[in-house]
């Protein structure tokens, strides 16, 4: 993230899993061949922020959250580091950008419902993440939520002025283009300026889970072809897969260039006197076209733009490419 560095490391003995009473020693696991070490800037004198993240990991020890195995200390600069699960496929943005194959909406919907389940796990633990974006969703075949340093109990109320705003500006309201209308409608609802109008995390997970089951089991459901999400996804996949095939490697590399001044790590955003949130009038310019994708009305101020995979061009996660239903 923006407040520290991440390294990869090997741990020959493996992490501790349990205490072996019979042999009076720690039982260890060599399941992982590599671990990630996450340092926090200026943590040689261990600080509350660092301890808060460790505490959050221990309190939310669930399948959809990156595991924390303990802490260690850099022998050179004395900074403390968390020993966490290494995610070989990097963050969500890396995962999408690096794929050599078209990722269809069946797979995307599956990943989305898994991510929503992880966020619900955090909320069920009475925590809020506060820095939730694609850079903090890591992959190793499955998605895992990371960077719990900003987590805090949901019953602690602080104003924006007291605590500041942390985040990544490019992840605030990206253009929604060429995606199923039902999914686009869901995204817009999650962005609603009025909190009471937004989808809750539980509703989000349940809806994404329902869609995934409809898509997955379409052949087993009588008259399943009438499923609206299935129909929209089928149509969008036809269009997007064709575009994916037609795009040359040269074109792909051009589309992934990052602006030199762009910042893709979390940081304190120093915004003063923010106005009351309102829904953007720009959203009304998105229309559902006959090819079941969202397109923007072309104007001199808002020309039509193309986006293959609803992706921002973010390729790296700091120094390394890091990195069923237990629901009420």
C-alpha positions in Angstrom: 0.0 0.0 0.0 1.0 3.7 0.1 2.1 3.5 3.8 4.8 0.8 3.6 6.7 -1.7 1.4 6.1 -5.4 0.6 8.8 -8.0 0.0 8.8 -11.7 -0.7 10.7 -14.2 1.4 11.2 -17.9 2.0 10.6 -19.5 5.4 12.3 -22.9 5.4 10.7 -24.1 8.7 7.3 -22.9 7.7 4.8 -21.0 9.7 3.5 -22.1 13.2 0.1 -23.8 13.1 -0.3 -25.4 16.6 1.5 -26.5 19.8 2.5 -30.2 19.7 1.9 -31.2 23.4 3.3 -34.7 23.0 6.7 -33.5 21.6 6.6 -30.1 23.4 7.3 -28.1 20.3 5.5 -26.0 17.7 3.9 -27.8 14.8 4.7 -26.1 11.5 3.4 -26.1 8.0 5.4 -26.0 4.8 2.3 -25.5 2.6 3.6 -22.2 1.3 7.0 -22.0 -0.4 7.0 -18.2 -0.2 5.7 -15.5 2.1 5.2 -11.8 1.9 6.7 -9.4 4.4 4.8 -6.1 4.8 6.6 -3.2 6.5 5.0 0.0 7.7 7.0 3.2 7.2 8.9 4.4 10.3 7.8 1.4 12.4 11.2 0.8 14.2 9.4 2.2 17.2 6.3 0.0 16.9 3.3 2.1 16.4 -0.5 1.8 17.0 -1.2 1.7 13.2 1.0 -1.4 12.8 -0.5 -3.1 15.9 -4.0 -2.2 14.7 -3.5 -4.1 11.4 -2.2 -7.2 13.2 -5.1 -7.1 15.6 -7.5 -6.8 12.7 -6.0 -9.8 11.0 -6.3 -11.9 14.2 -9.9 -10.8 14.7 -10.9 -11.5 11.1 -9.2 -14.9 10.6 -11.4 -16.0 7.7 -11.0 -17.8 4.3 -11.5 -14.7 2.2 -8.9 -12.6 4.1 -5.1 -12.7 3.5 -3.7 -14.7 6.4 -1.2 -13.1 8.9 1.3 -15.5 10.5 3.1 -13.2 12.8 5.6 -10.4 12.8 9.4 -10.1 12.3 12.0 -7.3 12.4 14.4 -6.1 9.7 17.9 -6.6 11.2 19.2 -3.6 9.3 16.7 -0.8 9.8 14.9 -2.4 12.8 11.5 -1.8 11.1 8.8 -4.3 12.0 7.2 -6.4 9.3 4.1 -8.5 9.1 4.5 -12.1 7.8 1.5 -12.6 5.5 0.3 -15.0 2.8 2.0 -14.5 -0.5 -0.4 -14.1 -3.4 1.4 -15.0 -6.6 -1.0 -13.5 -9.1 -0.8 -10.0 -7.6 -3.7 -7.7 -7.1 -7.0 -7.6 -9.0 -5.7 -5.1 -11.5 -2.6 -7.3 -12.2 -4.8 -10.4 -12.4 -6.9 -8.9 -15.1 -4.1 -7.2 -17.1 -1.8 -10.3 -17.1 -4.4 -12.8 -18.4 -3.5 -14.1 -21.8 -7.1 -15.4 -22.2 -10.4 -13.7 -22.2 -12.0 -13.7 -18.7 -15.7 -14.3 -19.3 -18.5 -12.9 -17.1 -19.2 -16.3 -15.5 -15.7 -16.3 -14.0 -15.9 -12.6 -13.2 -19.2 -13.0 -11.4 -17.8 -15.9 -9.4 -14.8 -13.7 -8.3 -17.1 -10.8 -7.5 -19.4 -12.9 -5.2 -16.3 -14.3 -3.4 -15.0 -10.7 -2.9 -18.4 -9.6 -1.7 -18.4 -12.6 0.7 -15.0 -11.5 2.1 -16.3 -7.9 2.6 -19.4 -9.3 4.4 -17.1 -11.4 6.6 -15.4 -8.1 7.7 -18.7 -6.4 8.4 -20.0 -9.5 10.3 -16.9 -9.1 12.5 -18.3 -5.6 13.2 -15.4 -3.9 11.3 -15.2 -1.6 8.3 -12.3 -1.8 5.8 -12.1 2.0 4.9 -9.6 1.5 2.0 -11.4 -1.0 -0.2 -10.2 -1.0 -3.9 -8.7 -3.4 -6.5 -5.2 -2.8 -5.2 -6.2 -4.4 -1.9 -7.8 -7.5 -3.5 -5.0 -10.1 -4.0 -5.1 -13.3 -6.1 -3.7 -16.8 -5.9 -6.3 -18.5 -8.0 -8.9 -17.2 -5.5 -9.4 -13.6 -4.4 -8.3 -12.4 -0.9 -8.9 -9.1 0.8 -5.8 -7.5 2.2 -4.5 -4.3 3.9 -6.6 -4.2 7.0 -4.6 -1.4 8.5 -7.4 1.0 8.2 -10.0 -1.4 9.7 -11.8 -0.1 12.8 -14.8 -1.1 14.8 -18.0 -0.2 13.1 -19.3 1.5 16.3 -16.5 4.1 16.3 -17.8 7.3 14.8 -15.3 9.8 13.5 -15.9 12.7 11.1 -14.0 13.2 7.9 -12.4 16.2 9.4 -11.1 14.2 12.4 -9.8 11.2 10.6 -9.1 12.3 7.0 -9.9 10.6 3.8 -7.6 7.7 2.6 -7.8 6.0 -0.8 -6.8 5.9 -4.4 -8.4 8.5 -6.6 -8.4 6.5 -9.9 -10.7 3.9 -8.3 -13.4 6.5 -7.6 -16.1 6.1 -10.2 -14.4 4.7 -13.3 -16.3 4.7 -16.6 -18.8 1.8 -16.9 -18.6 0.6 -20.5 -19.5 -2.6 -22.3 -20.8 -4.6 -19.3 -24.2 -6.2 -18.6 -26.9 -3.7 -17.7 -27.9 -5.5 -14.5 -24.3 -5.3 -13.3 -23.9 -1.6 -14.3 -27.2 -0.8 -12.5 -25.8 -2.5 -9.4 -22.5 -0.5 -9.6 -24.4 2.8 -9.9 -26.6 1.9 -7.0 -23.5 1.2 -4.9 -22.3 4.7 -5.8 -25.5 6.5 -4.8 -24.9 9.7 -2.9 -27.6 8.8 -0.4 -26.3 6.1 1.8 -29.8 4.7 2.5 -30.2 4.0 -1.3 -27.0 2.0 -1.6 -26.9 -1.8 -1.6 -25.8 -3.3 1.7 -22.9 -5.8 1.7 -25.2 -8.6 2.6 -27.6 -7.7 -0.3 -24.6 -7.4 -2.6 -23.2 -10.8 -1.8 -26.6 -12.5 -2.0 -27.4 -10.9 -5.4 -24.0 -11.7 -6.9 -24.2 -15.3 -5.5 -27.7 -15.7 -7.1 -26.5 -14.4 -10.4 -23.5 -16.8 -10.3 -25.7 -19.8 -9.5 -28.0 -18.9 -12.4 -25.1 -18.6 -14.8 -23.3 -21.8 -13.5 -26.4 -24.0 -13.4 -28.1 -22.7 -16.5 -28.3 -26.1 -18.1 -29.8 -27.7 -15.0 -32.6 -25.1 -14.5 -35.9 -25.6 -16.3 -36.4 -22.6 -18.6 -33.1 -21.2 -17.3 -32.5 -19.4 -20.6 -35.1 -16.9 -19.4 -32.6 -15.7 -16.8 -32.0 -12.0 -17.5 -28.4 -12.0 -16.2 -27.6 -15.1 -18.3 -29.0 -13.4 -21.4 -27.1 -10.2 -20.8 -23.8 -11.9 -20.0 -24.1 -14.1 -23.1 -24.5 -11.1 -25.3 -21.7 -9.1 -23.7 -19.3 -12.0 -23.8 -19.8 -12.4 -27.5 -19.0 -8.7 -28.2 -16.1 -8.5 -25.7 -14.4 -11.8 -26.6 -14.4 -10.8 -30.2 -12.7 -7.5 -29.3 -10.2 -9.3 -27.2 -9.3 -11.6 -30.1 -8.9 -8.7 -32.5 -6.7 -6.6 -30.3 -3.0 -7.0 -31.1 -0.3 -7.3 -28.5 0.9 -3.8 -29.6 -2.5 -2.3 -29.0 -2.7 -4.0 -25.6 0.6 -2.7 -24.5 -0.5 0.8 -25.5 -3.7 0.6 -23.6 -1.9 -0.4 -20.4 0.5 2.6 -20.2 0.3 4.5 -16.9 0.4 8.3 -16.7 3.7 9.4 -15.2 2.0 11.5 -12.5 -0.7 8.9 -11.6 -0.6 7.6 -8.1 -2.1 4.1 -7.5 -1.3 3.6 -3.8 -3.4 4.6 -0.9 -2.6 8.0 0.7 -4.1 10.7 2.8 -6.3 12.8 0.5 -6.2 16.4 1.7 -9.6 17.6 0.6 -10.9 20.6 2.5 -14.5 21.8 2.7 -15.9 19.0 0.6 -19.5 19.6 -0.6 -22.4 17.4 0.3 -22.3 14.2 -2.0 -24.8 14.3 -4.9 -25.4 11.9 -7.7 -23.5 12.9 -10.9 -25.5 14.0 -13.8 -23.0 12.2 -16.0 -24.6 8.9 -15.0 -27.6 9.9 -17.0 -25.5 9.9 -20.2 -25.0 6.1 -20.0 -27.6 4.3 -22.0 -28.3 0.6 -22.5 -27.8 -0.1 -26.2 -28.9 -2.9 -28.4 -25.6 -4.8 -27.9 -26.4 -5.0 -24.1 -23.5 -2.7 -23.2 -23.3 0.7 -21.7 -22.1 3.4 -24.1 -21.6 7.1 -23.4 -23.4 9.8 -25.4 -20.9 11.7 -27.5 -20.6 15.4 -26.9 -17.7 17.8 -27.2 -17.0 17.6 -23.5 -17.7 13.9 -23.2 -16.6 12.0 -26.3 -17.3 8.3 -26.7 -14.5 6.3 -25.2 -13.7 2.6 -25.6 -12.7 0.3 -22.7 -12.0 -3.4 -23.3 -12.3 -4.7 -19.8 -13.4 -1.8 -17.6 -9.8 -1.6 -16.5 -7.6 1.3 -15.3 -4.0 1.0 -16.4 -2.3 0.0 -13.1 0.3 -2.7 -13.5 2.4 -3.0 -10.4 1.9 -3.5 -6.7 4.8 -1.7 -5.1 8.0 -3.7 -5.2 6.6 -7.1 -6.0 3.6 -8.4 -7.8 2.0 -9.6 -4.6 1.2 -9.3 -3.3 -18.3 -22.3 1.3 -20.9 -20.1 2.6 -20.4 -19.3 6.3 -22.8 -16.4 6.0 -25.8 -15.5 8.1 
